[in-house]
Amino acid sequence: MPSVREAAFDLLRAHGMTTMFGNPGSTELPMLADFPDDFRYVLALQEAVAVGMADGFAQASGTVGHVNLHTAPGVGNAMGAIFNAQANKAPLLVTAGQQVRAQMTYQANLTNRDATRMPHPLVKWSYEPPRAEDVPAALGRGIHLASLPPAGPVFLSLPMDDWTAEADAGDAARTVARRVSGAAGADPDAVAALAARIDAATSPVMVAGGDLDACGAWDAAVELAEKAGLPVWATPAPGGGRIGFPESHPHFCGVLPPAIGPAGQTLEGHDLVLVAGSSVFPYYPYIPGPPLPDGAELVAITRDPDEAARAPVGDAIVADPRLTLEALATAVGSRPAPESQPAPAPAEETDPIGGGQVHTVLADVLPEDGIVVVESPSSTAALRTRLRISRPGGYYFSAGGGLGFGLPAAIGVQLAQPDRPVVCVLGEGSAQYAVTGFWTAAAYGVPVTFLVLNNSEYSILKWFAGMEQVEGAPGLDLAKLDTAAVAAAYGVSSRKVEGTEELRDALTAALASDAPELVEVAVAPGMALF
Ligand SMILES: Cc1ncc(C[n+]2csc(CCOP(=O)(O)OP(=O)(O)O)c2C)c(N)n1
């Protein structure tokens, strides 16, 4: 009979889940005993960083990411990152150790007394198997649930004495053999009706969301846009964790503003809005107004039933966006291409340089297959204007908005995509939420280029203060924060630069290096909107 541990690792292996992120404690050691040679354990020094790495890894690899946490306090540390993972729709298996079953009832030290309730609102399923021999089946159920749409994290609390128990060989083999797939196409009648609505519209438009990237729908989106002559907007940046349409394509118009009124105004002139792979819409801040132009209609295609149900306006089809867009591209009639948007004006030159200049340089030096992982709040808009990401899997951003995602996620993305250069673009404030990730990058030789924009303040919060008519709020300045020194202390080679020439040279060298490198650039305070 195999042990529960052998059966569990066989299952993980069968799903290609041979990378485990984690931070171990005494309650996790029995799971990690005799760690198989074909598995890789990636140590994070804090649990939120472990989850962030697993999140990036899961999204960029297309497999279920596995992160193993230390019982109650480890899960507690990880909660913000689990929140981000569910917003990112990252398929994650989150396991955590638990006290020995025999002394859980007495609440021995480190017992997580309400283990399944702890991460509950943030995960699709939270479970503690009733018996040791149920652990492999519970892991299997968790892996399938995490990856079925809408993908997201699941949580399993696993008592530490379960691993050496005997598993039933037949049950274990049947669990390992199971495959579950969830790409469901749309009802053909719904596709035909929607194609007819697109054909009948005077000026239809598409809004592309990040889930198009996750479900491999770029080609289908381009095919439909080109055939039906649709201009294409990207869904508002705060919730667009990924990019669903090539931003250098002549049909691409820009990123929709993230507030109700301005988004509605931007869509002015269109009578049918086709949203694909996004909620309607990830709004923030609150600027009221009609969500659509007068008389316009909206249809959303999403594989997330909750997104379909909660949209404030329009109809929705719950189906796989790739299959649905492919079917639509066949069914719609042809129309001429829309007028292209003019290229953006060069970024304004300032001293110190601004986010627009930084991202102009980044656009110049980033190889075509480069990936950016972005957590630079005041310069995200400028980055989207300047970079025009045009390859699938080229952009990752925290759809949940919780800081501390970017730095570890970039490490996970780079581990999943070792052949593509990864640049992690961080505000100096954002970097601080996950600095221990620098140690993992250095210790495992993960060659991420960290680009830190230092404006010595929480710029975006000062901008929000203006929006919210708040005056005199404390805690918005970050004088003397030396991120390069922090990264160097963790073993990442770091340098500080000023001006576009120094930045260009430093980034070029960092991208050519096969080790992690950090470039910290001094930038002007304030928002860089383009
Ligand atoms: C976990 C978490 N805590 C706090 C915030 C609130 N917050 C949003 S942006 C921001 C400032 C980020 O500063 P920095 O990275 O320097 O970016 P800048 O606005 O200066 O570009 C803060 C604190 C958050 N989003 N997530």
The ligand as an ORCA input file, in Angstrom:
! r2SCAN-3c Opt
* xyz 1 1
  C      -1.884     45.644      0.628
  C      -2.165     47.062      0.267
  N      -2.001     48.039      1.189
  C      -2.240     49.322      0.872
  C      -2.679     49.664     -0.367
  C      -3.036     51.095     -0.703
  N      -2.146     51.673     -1.707
  C      -2.495     51.731     -2.998
  S      -1.379     52.470     -3.947
  C      -0.363     52.753     -2.632
  C       0.919     53.480     -2.818
  C       1.921     52.768     -3.637
  O       3.112     53.497     -3.633
  P       4.193     53.387     -4.756
  O       4.447     51.998     -5.097
  O       5.359     54.205     -4.363
  O       3.450     53.965     -6.018
  P       3.217     55.408     -6.631
  O       1.788     55.743     -6.393
  O       4.136     56.376     -5.945
  O       3.510     55.194     -8.042
  C      -0.924     52.255     -1.465
  C      -0.257     52.312     -0.144
  C      -2.880     48.608     -1.286
  N      -3.331     48.825     -2.526
  N      -2.599     47.335     -0.949
*
